[in-house]
Amino acid sequence: MPVKGLTFWVLLAFFLLIPLIGTNARAQEKLTFSYAALGGPNSIWNIAKDLGFYRKRGIDADVVYIASTTLGAAAVLSGHIQVGMVAGSGVVNSAAGGGDLVAVACFVNVLDYELVVQTSIKSAEDLKGKSIGISRFGSVTDVAARAFLAELKLRPGEDVTVRQVGGAAERAAAFTRGAVAGFLSSTGSIYLLGENLPHRVLIRTADLKNPPPFPWICTVTTKSYVAKNRENVKKIVMALIEATHYFKSNKEGAKKIIGKYFSSANAAYLEDNYSATVRILERVPYVTRPGMDNLIREAQKTNPGIKVTVNDLVDDTIVRELERDGFIDGVYGKK
């Protein structure tokens, strides 16, 4: 073929490819997501990234670890994180301060914690005058700690001191050196304390007579972001539903990804943590409205000026749409 003819066809091919290149560039939008704890149900954020569920939906995801729902909520409000794992308590606290966070899905609607204490503490009475460690005030560990103390008929701040210590590793370290007599631990995490460290579980969620509904592992963004970028939020929820299905149906694969991001996790922890998590992950991730209402009422006890309702803090239109259109049945297979 003459050079002129070749040049014509090369240029034609180039101009035909320009729209495709532009479309692909737009499709892979760079977004940042956060999760608030290592292991367990929080792992669905990393499963969705590692298995390409975000990428399949046109999202170039950067997934970061922020070790508190309080800090995670602040990061989403700041815009540095577009969508993050924030518990219902973080959403309510944000509203109390004038923030516009909204929960669009919730993959776990109960707390799953245990109170690990020194072996000398065998009863609620033994815990009086001592301190227990949480991550931060207003966090899910704070909520769980107060639920446990209420069940034990102990008053936080009077009978027992509740201390801000930090993430799971920091709480375990504080317990190890005796800085706190007990700490809030996610199920299975006692296996990370070491065989030679004496400890006992004083109370766990399963011991509560009426475990309160609690919007815990929630997909949260701002109202302004979802108003302008609803399709992005929908894609993220779809990816997390696919990740949840993978977790439920591929035990060894899920444990491998948990271990990848939680390097200190041992085999006993991974087994126990997986067994606990798989029971509580939601197939259809609606936010528990009674749970959110409970959190609003609790917050109003100390801040009567909070006027928000559940409808102000929950937008379940995306999950409802995905359920109605058969997406979730398509992922799981119809029952």
N, C-alpha and C positions, 0 to 999 in steps of 0.2 A: 504493500500500500504506500503511495506517495506520502512524503512527510506532511504536506498540507492536509491531506485526508486524515492522517493519524492525529494531527494536532486538533482538528475539528472534533473528532470523536472523543479525545481526551478531555477537551474543554466541555463538551456536552455532558460527559459523565460527571465531571466535577460540579457543574451547575445543578445537575439533577440530584447530587448527593448533599448539596448545601442544606436543603430543608430537612433531610433526615438527620444530619449532624446536629442541627439546631434543636430538633425535636428531642433527640437523645440527651443533649446537654440539659434541656429544661426538665426532662423526665427524672433525671438523677439529682434531685434537690438535696443539698447538704443541710442536715438538721442534727441537733444535739438533744439526746435524751438522758435522763438520770434514773438511777435506782438507789435505794436507801439502805440496803443491807446485803451482806454476802450470803449466798446459799439460799435454799428453800424457794419460795414462790418468786422472789426477786430475780431468780435466774432466767425467767422467761424473757427478760429484756435482752440478755446476752445470747440466749438460744435463738431469738429472732434475728440477731445480727450474724451469728456464726453460721447459721443454716441458710442465710440469704433471704429470709422472709421480708425484711425491709426492702432490700435491693430489688426483689421480684416486683415490688409495688412502686418502684421508681424513686426510692429514698436512699440517699447515701448517708447512713446513720453513724454518728459518733456517740457511743454509749459510755457515760461516765458514772463513777461511784461517788455519791455524796452521803456520808454516813449519818444522816438524820433526816426525818421527814420535815423538821422545822427548817433546816438549811435548804433542803430540796424545794420546799415551798417558796423560800426567798429567791432561789435561783430561777424558778419559773416566773415569778413575778417580775424579776429584773429583765427577763427576756434573754438571758444568757442560755437558758434551757427552754426549748420550745414546748416540750411535753415531758413530764416526769412522773415517777412513782411518788405520790404524796398520799398519806393516809387522810381519812376524813377529818381527823383532829386538826391537821395542817390547813385544810380547806376552811374549816370553821374559824380557826384562829386568824387566818388571813382576812376573812370577812369582817371579823371584829375590828381589825385595823384598817378597814377600808379597801382591802385588796379585792381583786375580781377573779379569783380562782374558781374553777368549775370542774367537777368530776364527771367524765364522760363514760367511764367503764370502771368496774372493780372486779378483780380476778380472785380476791379472797375477801370474804365479808365477816370473818371472825378473827380475833387475835389468837395466836398460837405461841404462847410463851410459858416459861416456868421460872419459879423463883428458886435459885440455887443458893444454899446457905452453908455455913460451917457445920460440921458434924455435931457440934455441941448444941446447936439449935434444933430442938426436937418438937417445939410447939410455938404457937403464937406468943405465949408469955415469954419465952426465951428470947424473942426478937425485940422485946421492949427495950428502949434505951440505946438501940444500935442503929446502924445506917445501912441502906441498900443503894446500889448503884444503878442509874439509868443513863441513857445517852444524853438527852437534854430535856428540860421542862417543856411540856407541850407535845413531846414526841409520843410515838406509840408505846415505847417502853414506859413512859410516864403514866399513860392511861392504864396499861396493863398492871403496873405496880400498884396504882390506887385501887384497881378492881380487886387485886389479891388482898391488899390490906383491909379493904372493906369486908371481904369474905372472912378474914381472920379476926375481924372486929378490932382492928388497930387503926389509930388516927395518924395519918401522915403529918409530919411536922411536930407532933406532940409525943406519940408513942414511938414512932420510928422516923428517923431522918432520911429523906430522899435526896440523894446527891447526884449532880450532873457529873458524869465521868467520861463519856465519849462512846465510841462505837463498841462493837462486840469484843474486839481484841483488848481495848482499853479497860472495859469492865472486867474482863477475865483477869487481866494483869493486876488491877486494883484489888480484886478478891484474893489473888495469889499472895500478894504482899501484905494482906491484912488491913488494907485501907478501908474496906467495907466488909460488913458481916455477910452480905448477900448481894446478888445482882440479878437483873432480868436477863434471861438467856432464851434464845429461840430453841425450839424443840430439837434435841439431839446434840446441842452444843456442849453439853457436859462432857462428851467424849473428847473434846478438844483441850480439856484442862490438864490432861496428863494422868497416867495411872497412879502416880504417887501423891496426888493432891487430894486429900480427904474432902468430901463434900456430900451434900444430900439435897434432894429436891423437896422443898417444904410444901409447895403447892404448884399446880399447873392448871392451864385453862380447862382441861377435862374435869378438874375437881370442882369447878364452879357449878353451883346448883342450876343456875340459869345463865349460861354464858351469853353475854349481851351481843346482839348483832353489832358489828363494827366494820365500817368501810375501811379496809386496811391496805391491800395492795391495789391501789387505784391508779388509773390513767388520768392525769390532771393537766390542764392547761389553763390559759386565761380566757375569759369570755371574749376579749377583743381578738385573740389569736384564732379561736375556733370560728368566730364570725367571718373572718377574712380568709381562713385557710381550712375550712371544714373538710375538704377532700383529703388534705394531708393527715388530719386527725383520724379520719375514717380509715385511711391506709394503715396507720400505726395500730389502731385497734384490730384490724384484720390480721396484721402480722403477729400481734400478741396472742390472738385466738389460735392461730396456727402453731405458735410456740407452745401454748398451753396444751394443745392436743398432742404435740410431740412429747412433752414432758409426761403426760399421762400414758402414752402408748409405747414409749421407748425408755425404759428405766435405766439401762446401762448408758445409753447415749446422754440422757439428762444428767446422770451422776458425773459423767466425764466432763461435761461443760461446767457444772458446778465446781468441780475440782480444779478446772483450768483457771478460774477467776478467784478461787479461794484456796490458795496454795497450802495452807496449814490444815485443810480438812483431811481427816483420815478415813479409813474404810468404814469404821463403826459410825462415825458422824454421818457420812454420806448415806449409809443404809437407813439409819433412823430418821434423818431429816427428810429423805425422799419419801419414806413410808408415811410420815406425818403430813407432808405437803400435798401428796397426790390425793389425799382424802378431802382437802379443803379448797382446791382450785376449782373455780367455777367454769362450767361448760358454756353457759350463757352469762356473760359478765355484767349483769345489771348491778348498779350501786344499791346497797341496801338502804332504802328510804327510812325504815324505822331506826336503823343504826345511825344515820345522819341526823335524824330528828333527836335522838338521845343525846348526841354530841352538842347540838344547838342548845338543848335544855340545860345541859351541864354547864356550858359556857355562860349561859344567862344567869346562873347562880352567882357568879362573881362579876359579871358584866351585864347588868339588866338592860343596858342600852343597845344590845345586839337585837336588831329587828329582822334579821334574815329568816327566810323559810327554806325548807328542803328544796323547793323549786328554784330558789335562787342559787343553790350550790350544786345541783345535779342536772345534767343534761343527758338523758338516756335515749335521745332520738337516734343516735348512730347505732347503738346496740339493737334497738327496736327495728331499725331498718335492716340491719344485717340478719336478724332473726327472721323477719318477715320475708325477705328476698331469698331465703334458703342458703345463705352463705355458711352459716354455722353447721347446718345439717350436711352441707357439702363437704366441710372439713372433717366432721366426725362420722358421717354416715347417719342416715335416719335411724332413730330408735325403733 
